[in-house]
Amino acid sequence: MQRLYLPSLSQVGELSCFRELLNPDRDVQPVEWEHAAAQLPECLSEWMSEHRDRYTRLLPFQVASAQDKDKAMEIRLLSDSSRRLGDFAGKLDLATSVFRHPDTNTTLIGRDVCHAWKMKGELEFFGRGAEATNALLRLLQLDPETTTTSMLEQLDRRFICASCPEWRLYSWRSSVSQAFPPNFRLCER
């Protein structure tokens, strides 16, 4: 799952451990590459945390406690079972963290925003999408402060738009992406 958060190959030059080594005017020694490789987990964690924090600052709601703010996105091996990945992205995991890419009109919800780290251009907070998410969470009687996209995926509920001329079923993601009005009804199966 951590691969979602990693930089693309074209972004490797942004990592602090490689920045100086990629200077074409430098004659880099093998020992310098070895030193950079040893620092790679820390550099990746730093890079991911910076990107997470940049998008977290765009959220209009109470962003994070001091403890969340200081928590780094740590790189771990699959063999390391000492920590869970559940809170890896902090507030970006929440279903109410809805962003839109202005050039492509792509909507990114929750931890999907981490895909944007590899896209050209910047994201903007999508308020209407967040309002739609809040409306759906009220229907489901879920707390917007703790409900993640993974939780909604597991519920796999469908919604009907009461004001649409055609009664179609919508997933929660399509409802939020299209920022439907908050007069949805929960479809009982």
Rosetta blueprint (number, residue, H / E / L):
1 M L
2 Q H
3 R H
4 L H
5 Y H
6 L L
7 P L
8 S L
9 L H
10 S H
11 Q H
12 V H
13 G H
14 E H
15 L L
16 S L
17 C L
18 F L
19 R L
20 E L
21 L L
22 L L
23 N L
24 P L
25 D L
26 R L
27 D L
28 V L
29 Q L
30 P H
31 V H
32 E H
33 W H
34 E H
35 H H
36 A H
37 A H
38 A H
39 Q H
40 L H
41 P H
42 E H
43 C H
44 L H
45 S H
46 E H
47 W H
48 M H
49 S H
50 E H
51 H H
52 R H
53 D H
54 R H
55 Y H
56 T H
57 R L
58 L L
59 L L
60 P L
61 F L
62 Q L
63 V L
64 A L
65 S L
66 A H
67 Q H
68 D H
69 K H
70 D H
71 K L
72 A L
73 M L
74 E L
75 I L
76 R L
77 L L
78 L L
79 S L
80 D L
81 S L
82 S L
83 R L
84 R L
85 L L
86 G L
87 D L
88 F L
89 A L
90 G H
91 K H
92 L H
93 D H
94 L E
95 A L
96 T L
97 S L
98 V E
99 F E
100 R E
101 H L
102 P L
103 D L
104 T L
105 N L
106 T L
107 T E
108 L E
109 I E
110 G H
111 R H
112 D H
113 V H
114 C H
115 H H
116 A H
117 W H
118 K H
119 M L
120 K L
121 G L
122 E L
123 L L
124 E E
125 F E
126 F L
127 G H
128 R H
129 G H
130 A H
131 E H
132 A H
133 T H
134 N H
135 A H
136 L H
137 L H
138 R H
139 L H
140 L H
141 Q L
142 L L
143 D L
144 P L
145 E L
146 T L
147 T L
148 T E
149 T H
150 S H
151 M H
152 L H
153 E H
154 Q H
155 L H
156 D L
157 R L
158 R E
159 F E
160 I E
161 C E
162 A L
163 S L
164 C L
165 P L
166 E L
167 W L
168 R L
169 L E
170 Y E
171 S E
172 W H
173 R H
174 S H
175 S H
176 V H
177 S H
178 Q L
179 A L
180 F L
181 P L
182 P L
183 N L
184 F E
185 R E
186 L E
187 C L
188 E L
189 R L
